[in-house]
Amino acid sequence: MRAAAFTELVGPDGVDVIDRPDPAPEPGEAVVDVDACAINRHDLWILEGDSAMVDADDLPFVTGLDVAGTVREVGPDVARLDAGDRVVLCPNETCGVCRFCREGPENRCENFSLYHGGLAEQARVTADRLVPLPDGVDATTAAALPTAYMTAYRMLERAEVDAGDTVFVPGATGGVGVATVQLCDVLGLESVGTSRSAAKLDRVREVGLDHGIESADIDEISESVDEPVDAVINHLGGEFSELGQSVLRRGGRMVVCGRTAGNTSTFDVADLFLGHKQIIGSTMGTQPDLERLVEFVADGAFSPVIDETYPLEETGAAFAAMQDGESVGKLVVEP
C-alpha cells in the first residue's frame, strides 16, 4: 500500500509518498480501506519538529488520526464488524485499567494517547474504536469529525453552558473554532468569534456565527466584546488566554485545548479568584461524543465545514495550506 510519510521534520516539504506492506489484523483489530483522513494541527506540530512524541529516529512516520472508510478485514475475536462496513475511527488510545478508564471520562486516561497511521491507503486499527456510519454520512464528512468536533463538543460540556448562554471563540475560523461555532448553533448558544480576515468571518457566519470581530489585536478584540460572556473556548493559548479571562463574566469558565498562539499564558490571579472564574484544560473527547456527533450529522443538525480535499500525493500541499492559515474548516486527504 501507499502512505504519505514524514521523512524529514522540516514542515510540508518533509512529506513523501512511500510504499509499505499491506497490514494484517491481529486479534481485536480491523484493517480499514481509508477513504478519507483529516489532518490536524497536532500532525503539523509533528511535521515541524515541534512535538516530543516523534523525532528523527522514528522516521519515516505516518500520522493521521481521523480515519474514515470501509472495513477490509477483521482479526480474530472481532464480533460486531464485518468486511464492507462503513466506519469512522475514534482515535483515542487508552489503557483500560486506570481510574478514568474505569469510571470515565476516558479522555482523562492516565496513559492517554492517539492513533497515528491514517494517511495511507489502509489502516490497521483497534476494532472497538470503530463507529458505524449511517447511510447519508459519507467518509469525507465523517473524517472531519473526530479531532476537531469531538474536542469542541467536550469543551462545551466542560464549560457547562446552557441554551441561551454566550460563548466566545477566539480564532473562530480554524478547525476547532468552526466546530465550536457550529455546535453552538446546534445547542442554542450565542457565539462571538474572531478572525483577522473579513472573508473568513463571512464564511463562518454562513454556518452559524452570531457575532464576528475582525481583528488580531488583543486590546481591540477585548473592547469589541460588548458584554461579559458565559464561556470561552480557547484553542489558541498564548495571549488569547489572558484575553479570554478578561471577557468572562463573574463565575464564567474558559476551557483551553491548544497552544497555536503560544505555550505560555499570563493570568490575572486576582481577577481569577475575586471573579470566581475557572480555567479548565481539556483534550479530545470520548467515543460516545463521536457517536453523538455522527448522529447529529445523520439527522441534518449540521455538516462539518471542509475547506479542501487532497489526493494522497498532495498531502504536503494540505499541510502547507494549514501552515498558511488561510483555510476555513477542515483539510481532508482522500487516499
Stockholm file with secondary structure:
# STOCKHOLM 1.0

chainA/1-335         MRAAAFTELVGPDGVDVIDRPDPAPEPGEAVVDVDACAINRHDLWILEGDSAMVDADDLPFVTGLDVAGTVREVGPDVARLDAGDRVVLCPNETCGVCRFCREGPENRCENFSLYHGGLAEQARVTADRLVPLPDGVDATTAAALPTAYMTAYRMLERAEVDAGDTVFVPGATGGVGVATVQLCDVLGLESVGTSRSAAKLDRVREVGLDHGIESADIDEISESVDEPVDAVINHLGGEFSELGQSVLRRGGRMVVCGRTAGNTSTFDVADLFLGHKQIIGSTMGTQPDLERLVEFVADGAFSPVIDETYPLEETGAAFAAMQDGESVGKLVVEP
#=GR chainA/1-335 SS CEEEEESSSSSGGGEEEEECCCCCCCTTEEEEEEEEEECCHHHHHHHTTCCTTCCGGGCSBCCCCEEEEEEEEECTTCCSCCTTCEEEECCEECCSSSHHHHHSCGGGCTTCEECCCCSBSEEEEEGGGEEECCTTCCHHHHHTIIIIIHHHHHHHHHTTCCTTCEEEESSTTSHHHHHHHHHHHHHTCEEEEEESCHHHHHHHHTTTCSEEEECCCHHHHHHHCCSCEEEEEESSBTHHHHHHHHHEEEEEEEEECCCTTBSCCCCCHHHHHHTTCEEEECCCCCHHHHHHHHHHHHTTSCCCCEEEEEEGGGHHHHHHHHHHTCCCSEEEEEC
#=GC SS_cons         CEEEEESSSSSGGGEEEEECCCCCCCTTEEEEEEEEEECCHHHHHHHTTCCTTCCGGGCSBCCCCEEEEEEEEECTTCCSCCTTCEEEECCEECCSSSHHHHHSCGGGCTTCEECCCCSBSEEEEEGGGEEECCTTCCHHHHHTIIIIIHHHHHHHHHTTCCTTCEEEESSTTSHHHHHHHHHHHHHTCEEEEEESCHHHHHHHHTTTCSEEEECCCHHHHHHHCCSCEEEEEESSBTHHHHHHHHHEEEEEEEEECCCTTBSCCCCCHHHHHHTTCEEEECCCCCHHHHHHHHHHHHTTSCCCCEEEEEEGGGHHHHHHHHHHTCCCSEEEEEC
//
